[in-house]
Amino acid sequence: MESRQFIEVEDRLGAYNYKPLDVVISKGRGIWLEDVAGNRYMDFLAAYSAVNQGHCHPRILKAMTDQAKRLTLTSRAFRNDQLGQFYEEICSLTKSHKVLPMNSGTEAVETAIKAVRKWGYESKGVPRDQAEIIVCDNNFHGRTITIVGFSSEEQYRDGFGPFTPGFVSVPFGDAEAFEAAITPNTVGFLVEPIQGEGGVIVPAEGYLAQCREICDRHGIMMILDEIQTGLGRTGKLFAEEHDGIEADATLVGKALSGGFYPISAVLSNNELLGVFMPGDHGSTFGGNPLACAVARESLKVLMDEGLIGRAHELGDYFLKSLKNLDSPLVKEVRGKGLLLGVELLEEVGSARPYCESLMGEGILCKETHDSVLRFSPPLVISRQELDQALEKIAKVLRP
């Protein structure tokens, strides 16, 4: 089949909840993708940070196929020989004391919401069904009814009410506004270290440290959504490290699987995750042996290949190079590590046509918040490949 035929089938039979670029990918390796016509592209989205280790990494592939030959799923009704090893390795790497595995990032967020509410009732003494969680304007934490209910993006909410109560939203990056919103019923603060879907918005240095101090002073659980920013993307294992803090709960997903198989996790402590008793929360596939084997190898690849350091080094170089483009179209370049956003001037209009032009040059990226080009290649990218990409980005943004 040709590209147009694949696209026609998708458009005819699929729900119209995405607007992808019209490229039909059939192969991937490292940072490179190939479409059904044999055209090659550099991937500068990395499946929203899910393939930090690169497409089809051979070590993760082997771990997956080896495990798939032995055992894939038991449910949590029985134990398996991968779950405990996954717990031990991820807790050792991240200095966590408890972990609860799920499947998607959204499920990790929902798990944290349930845990912090129950903690509020059982440990903090908040009146039953009165718990409040503070979130930030412009957030993106997933797509469930509860989560879109506290989004400030009107399209995410339109037509889906009524929504779950118990959430208060404050401006992102404003620690004073966060503290002012706290009440005796506040149990948690849910925040992204960098707002990826919101346009790659980076708060001022020290913001998270301020929020950490406020949470400590008021007895509030700090929950960091590191599903896109974690596991090396920003040049640190977790983006929270840039401010020298530790969250009470850190949410991971995406790159935890290396792009092979859905797995997410809430990384926390006995105080928070200890509220769950058998029957309180779970998932048939959560913590399955196939996912655990994949996650174990994905974490090893991240560390063994020095991908976090590479993200730091090449991220700084990429950020400076993009700023030095001196494009008449660009309002601002921002980001950390290999999570960068190029915001276009308002009069330029949507970033979508520029994504399409970059596709024509062999680079795949995606617009976010309409006016921002998001660049987040797999962390396995080389300096030579990055220079090659920069030449093509300059061609499109400096016409």
C-alpha positions as CSV (number, residue, x, y, z in Angstrom):
1,M,0.0,0.0,0.0
2,E,1.1,3.6,-0.7
3,S,1.0,6.3,2.0
4,R,-2.2,7.8,0.6
5,Q,-3.9,4.5,1.0
6,F,-2.9,4.1,4.6
7,I,-4.0,7.6,5.3
8,E,-7.4,7.1,3.6
9,V,-8.1,4.0,5.8
10,E,-7.2,5.9,9.0
11,D,-9.3,8.8,8.1
12,R,-12.3,6.7,7.1
13,L,-12.3,4.2,10.0
14,G,-10.5,6.0,12.9
15,A,-12.0,8.5,15.3
16,Y,-10.7,12.0,14.5
17,N,-9.0,12.6,17.8
18,Y,-5.5,13.3,16.4
19,K,-4.2,15.4,13.6
20,P,-0.9,13.7,12.6
21,L,1.5,14.8,10.0
22,D,0.8,12.9,6.8
23,V,3.8,10.6,7.0
24,V,3.3,6.8,7.4
25,I,6.2,5.3,9.3
26,S,7.1,1.7,8.8
27,K,10.6,1.4,10.4
28,G,12.7,3.0,13.1
29,R,16.2,2.6,14.5
30,G,18.0,5.1,16.8
31,I,16.9,8.5,15.9
32,W,16.0,7.5,12.3
33,L,12.5,6.7,10.9
34,E,11.6,5.4,7.5
35,D,8.2,5.7,5.8
36,V,6.5,3.2,3.6
37,A,8.0,4.8,0.5
38,G,11.5,4.4,1.9
39,N,12.1,8.1,2.8
40,R,14.2,8.6,5.9
41,Y,13.6,11.1,8.7
42,M,15.2,12.3,11.9
43,D,12.8,11.9,14.8
44,F,12.7,15.1,16.8
45,L,9.7,14.2,18.9
46,A,10.8,10.8,20.3
47,A,7.1,9.9,20.9
48,Y,6.8,12.7,23.4
49,S,10.0,11.4,25.2
50,A,8.9,7.7,25.2
51,V,11.9,6.6,23.1
52,N,14.7,8.4,24.9
53,Q,16.8,5.3,24.3
54,G,16.1,5.4,20.5
55,H,13.8,3.4,18.4
56,C,14.1,-0.4,18.6
57,H,17.1,-0.4,20.9
58,P,18.6,-3.9,20.5
59,R,19.2,-4.6,24.2
60,I,15.6,-3.6,25.1
61,L,14.3,-5.6,22.1
62,K,16.2,-8.7,23.4
63,A,14.9,-8.3,26.9
64,M,11.3,-8.0,25.6
65,T,11.5,-11.0,23.3
66,D,13.3,-13.2,25.8
67,Q,10.7,-12.4,28.5
68,A,7.8,-12.9,26.0
69,K,9.0,-16.4,25.4
70,R,8.8,-17.2,29.1
71,L,5.9,-15.3,30.6
72,T,3.9,-12.2,29.8
73,L,1.0,-11.8,32.2
74,T,-0.2,-13.4,35.4
75,S,-2.2,-10.4,36.8
76,R,-1.3,-9.4,40.4
77,A,-3.3,-12.3,41.7
78,F,0.0,-14.2,41.6
79,R,3.6,-13.0,42.0
80,N,6.2,-13.1,39.2
81,D,9.9,-13.2,39.1
82,Q,10.4,-9.8,37.4
83,L,8.3,-7.4,39.6
84,G,10.6,-7.6,42.7
85,Q,13.7,-7.1,40.6
86,F,12.1,-4.1,38.9
87,Y,11.2,-2.6,42.3
88,E,14.7,-3.2,43.6
89,E,16.5,-1.7,40.6
90,I,14.3,1.4,40.2
91,C,14.2,2.2,43.9
92,S,18.0,1.9,44.0
93,L,18.4,4.2,41.0
94,T,15.9,6.8,42.1
95,K,16.4,6.5,45.9
96,S,12.7,5.8,46.3
97,H,11.3,3.8,49.2
98,K,8.1,2.5,47.5
99,V,6.9,2.1,44.0
100,L,3.5,1.3,42.5
101,P,3.6,0.3,38.8
102,M,0.8,1.0,36.3
103,N,0.5,1.1,32.5
104,S,0.2,4.7,31.3
105,G,1.2,8.1,32.5
106,T,-2.4,9.0,33.0
107,E,-2.9,6.0,35.3
108,A,0.2,7.1,37.3
109,V,-1.4,10.6,37.8
110,E,-4.7,9.1,38.8
111,T,-2.9,6.7,41.3
112,A,-1.1,9.7,42.9
113,I,-4.4,11.6,43.2
114,K,-6.1,8.7,45.0
115,A,-3.1,8.1,47.3
116,V,-2.7,11.8,48.3
117,R,-6.4,12.1,49.0
118,K,-6.4,9.0,51.2
119,W,-3.3,10.2,53.0
120,G,-5.0,13.5,53.6
121,Y,-7.9,11.8,55.3
122,E,-6.0,9.2,57.3
123,S,-2.8,11.1,58.2
124,K,-3.5,14.8,58.0
125,G,-7.1,14.7,59.3
126,V,-8.8,16.5,56.5
127,P,-12.6,16.0,56.7
128,R,-13.8,13.2,54.5
129,D,-14.4,14.2,50.9
130,Q,-13.1,17.7,51.4
131,A,-9.5,17.2,50.2
132,E,-8.0,19.7,47.8
133,I,-5.1,19.4,45.4
134,I,-3.5,22.4,43.9
135,V,-2.5,22.3,40.2
136,C,-1.1,24.8,37.7
137,D,-2.7,26.7,34.9
138,N,-1.6,25.4,31.5
139,N,-1.0,21.9,32.9
140,F,-1.1,18.7,31.0
141,H,-1.4,15.5,33.1
142,G,-3.5,13.2,30.8
143,R,-7.0,12.8,29.4
144,T,-9.3,11.2,32.0
145,I,-12.4,13.0,33.1
146,T,-10.8,13.9,36.4
147,I,-7.6,15.2,34.8
148,V,-9.2,17.2,32.0
149,G,-11.6,18.6,34.7
150,F,-8.7,20.6,36.2
151,S,-7.1,21.6,32.9
152,S,-7.2,25.2,31.8
153,E,-7.3,24.3,28.2
154,E,-10.9,24.8,27.1
155,Q,-10.8,22.2,24.3
156,Y,-9.8,19.5,26.7
157,R,-12.9,20.2,28.8
158,D,-15.5,21.1,26.3
159,G,-18.4,18.7,26.2
160,F,-17.0,16.3,28.9
161,G,-18.5,17.7,32.1
162,P,-19.5,17.3,34.9
163,F,-16.0,17.2,36.4
164,T,-14.5,15.8,39.6
165,P,-14.3,18.5,42.3
166,G,-11.4,19.1,44.7
167,F,-8.8,20.9,42.5
168,V,-7.6,24.5,42.6
169,S,-5.5,26.0,39.8
170,V,-2.8,28.6,40.2
171,P,-0.4,30.3,37.7
172,F,2.6,28.1,36.9
173,G,5.9,29.5,38.1
174,D,4.3,31.6,40.8
175,A,5.2,30.2,44.2
176,E,3.4,33.1,46.1
177,A,0.2,32.3,44.2
178,F,0.6,28.6,45.2
179,E,1.0,29.4,48.9
180,A,-1.9,31.9,48.8
181,A,-4.2,29.1,47.5
182,I,-3.4,26.7,50.4
183,T,-6.2,25.9,52.8
184,P,-6.5,23.5,55.8
185,N,-7.9,21.0,53.3
186,T,-5.0,21.1,50.9
187,V,-3.3,17.7,50.7
188,G,-1.1,18.0,47.6
189,F,0.5,20.1,44.9
190,L,0.7,18.4,41.5
191,V,3.1,20.1,39.0
192,E,5.2,19.5,36.0
193,P,8.8,20.7,36.3
194,I,8.6,21.9,32.7
195,Q,5.3,22.2,31.0
196,G,5.9,20.2,27.8
197,E,2.4,20.2,26.2
198,G,1.9,23.7,27.5
199,G,4.6,25.0,25.1
200,V,7.9,23.9,26.8
201,I,7.4,26.5,29.6
202,V,10.4,26.5,31.9
203,P,9.9,28.2,35.3
204,A,12.4,30.5,36.9
205,E,15.3,28.9,38.6
206,G,14.4,28.1,42.2
207,Y,10.7,27.8,41.7
208,L,10.5,24.2,42.6
209,A,12.7,24.7,45.6
210,Q,10.4,27.4,46.8
211,C,7.4,25.2,46.3
212,R,9.2,22.3,48.1
213,E,9.7,24.6,51.2
214,I,6.1,25.7,51.1
215,C,4.9,22.1,51.0
216,D,7.1,21.2,53.9
217,R,5.9,24.2,56.0
218,H,2.2,23.5,55.3
219,G,2.4,19.7,55.5
220,I,1.5,19.1,51.8
221,M,2.6,16.3,49.5
222,M,4.6,17.5,46.5
223,I,3.8,15.4,43.4
224,L,6.0,16.0,40.4
225,D,4.8,14.7,37.0
226,E,8.1,13.7,35.4
227,I,6.4,11.5,32.7
228,Q,7.9,13.7,29.9
229,T,10.8,15.4,31.8
230,G,12.1,12.4,33.7
231,L,14.6,9.7,32.9
232,G,17.3,11.8,31.3
233,R,15.3,14.1,29.1
234,T,16.4,17.4,30.7
235,G,20.1,16.4,31.3
236,K,19.3,15.0,34.8
237,L,17.8,11.7,35.8
238,F,14.8,13.9,37.0
239,A,14.2,17.5,36.2
240,E,13.7,18.2,40.0
241,E,17.4,17.8,40.4
242,H,18.0,21.1,38.6
243,D,16.5,22.7,41.8
244,G,18.1,20.3,44.2
245,I,14.9,18.9,45.6
246,E,13.1,15.6,46.1
247,A,9.4,15.3,45.6
248,D,7.2,13.2,47.9
249,A,5.9,11.4,44.8
250,T,7.5,11.3,41.3
251,L,5.5,10.1,38.4
252,V,7.3,8.3,35.5
253,G,6.2,6.6,32.3
254,K,7.1,6.9,28.6
255,A,10.9,6.4,28.6
256,L,10.5,3.8,31.4
257,S,9.6,1.4,28.6
258,G,12.0,2.6,26.0
259,G,9.0,2.8,23.7
260,F,8.4,-0.9,23.7
261,Y,5.6,-1.6,26.1
262,P,3.4,0.5,28.3
263,I,4.6,0.9,31.9
264,S,4.4,3.8,34.3
265,A,5.1,4.1,38.0
266,V,4.5,6.2,41.1
267,L,7.8,6.5,43.0
268,S,7.3,7.6,46.6
269,N,7.6,6.6,50.2
270,N,6.0,4.4,52.8
271,E,4.0,7.4,54.2
272,L,2.1,8.1,51.0
273,L,1.9,4.7,49.2
274,G,1.4,2.9,52.5
275,V,-2.2,4.1,52.5
276,F,-3.1,1.5,49.9
277,M,-4.4,-1.8,51.2
278,P,-5.3,-4.9,49.1
279,G,-8.4,-4.0,47.0
280,D,-7.9,-0.3,47.2
281,H,-6.3,0.1,43.8
282,G,-4.8,-2.0,41.0
283,S,-4.6,-3.0,37.4
284,T,-4.7,-6.3,35.6
285,F,-1.6,-5.4,33.5
286,G,0.1,-3.2,36.1
287,G,3.5,-4.7,37.1
288,N,3.2,-7.5,34.6
289,P,6.4,-9.5,34.0
290,L,6.8,-8.4,30.3
291,A,6.6,-4.7,31.2
292,C,8.9,-5.1,34.2
293,A,11.6,-6.9,32.1
294,V,11.4,-4.1,29.5
295,A,11.6,-1.4,32.1
296,R,14.6,-3.0,33.8
297,E,16.6,-3.1,30.6
298,S,15.4,0.4,29.6
299,L,16.8,1.9,32.8
300,K,20.1,0.0,32.3
301,V,20.5,1.3,28.8
302,L,19.9,4.8,30.0
303,M,22.7,4.5,32.6
304,D,25.1,2.2,30.7
305,E,25.2,4.4,27.6
306,G,25.5,7.7,29.5
307,L,22.4,9.1,27.9
308,I,21.7,11.6,30.7
309,G,25.1,13.2,30.3
310,R,24.6,13.3,26.6
311,A,21.3,15.1,27.0
312,H,22.9,17.7,29.2
313,E,25.9,18.3,26.9
314,L,24.0,18.2,23.5
315,G,21.1,20.0,25.0
316,D,23.2,23.0,26.0
317,Y,24.7,23.0,22.5
318,F,21.3,22.7,20.8
319,L,19.8,25.5,22.8
320,K,22.7,27.9,22.1
321,S,22.6,26.9,18.4
322,L,18.9,27.6,18.1
323,K,19.2,30.9,19.8
324,N,22.0,31.8,17.4
325,L,19.9,31.2,14.4
326,D,18.7,34.8,14.7
327,S,15.5,33.9,12.8
328,P,13.0,36.7,12.0
329,L,10.2,34.3,12.8
330,V,11.2,33.4,16.3
331,K,10.0,35.0,19.5
332,E,11.8,32.8,22.0
333,V,13.9,29.6,22.4
334,R,13.7,27.8,25.7
335,G,14.1,24.4,27.4
336,K,16.5,22.2,29.3
337,G,18.5,19.3,28.0
338,L,17.0,17.8,24.9
339,L,13.5,19.2,25.6
340,L,13.4,22.5,23.7
341,G,10.7,24.8,22.4
342,V,10.9,27.4,19.6
343,E,8.0,29.9,20.0
344,L,7.1,31.8,16.8
345,L,6.0,35.4,16.8
346,E,2.3,35.9,17.0
347,E,2.2,37.5,13.5
348,V,3.8,34.4,12.1
349,G,0.8,32.3,13.0
350,S,0.7,28.6,13.6
351,A,3.8,26.4,13.8
352,R,2.1,23.6,11.9
353,P,3.2,24.8,8.4
354,Y,6.8,24.9,9.7
355,C,6.5,21.3,11.0
356,E,5.3,20.3,7.5
357,S,8.2,22.1,5.9
358,L,10.7,20.4,8.3
359,M,9.1,17.1,7.3
360,G,10.0,17.9,3.7
361,E,13.5,18.4,4.9
362,G,13.6,15.1,6.6
363,I,12.9,16.2,10.2
364,L,9.8,15.1,12.1
365,C,8.6,17.3,15.0
366,K,5.3,18.6,16.2
367,E,3.7,21.8,17.1
368,T,2.4,22.4,20.6
369,H,0.1,25.2,21.8
370,D,-0.2,26.1,18.1
371,S,2.8,28.6,18.0
372,V,5.6,26.4,19.4
373,L,7.9,23.9,17.7
374,R,8.9,21.2,20.1
375,F,12.2,19.6,19.5
376,S,12.9,16.5,21.7
377,P,15.0,13.9,19.8
378,P,16.0,10.5,21.3
379,L,18.9,10.9,23.7
380,V,21.0,8.6,21.5
381,I,21.5,11.4,18.9
382,S,25.1,12.3,18.0
383,R,26.7,15.7,17.6
384,Q,27.0,15.0,13.9
385,E,23.3,14.2,13.6
386,L,22.4,17.3,15.6
387,D,24.5,19.5,13.3
388,Q,22.8,18.0,10.3
389,A,19.4,18.7,11.8
390,L,20.4,22.3,12.7
391,E,21.2,23.0,9.1
392,K,17.8,21.9,8.0
393,I,16.0,23.8,10.9
394,A,17.9,27.0,9.9
395,K,16.8,26.5,6.3
396,V,13.1,26.5,7.4
397,L,13.2,29.1,10.1
398,R,15.6,31.5,8.4
399,P,14.0,31.8,4.9
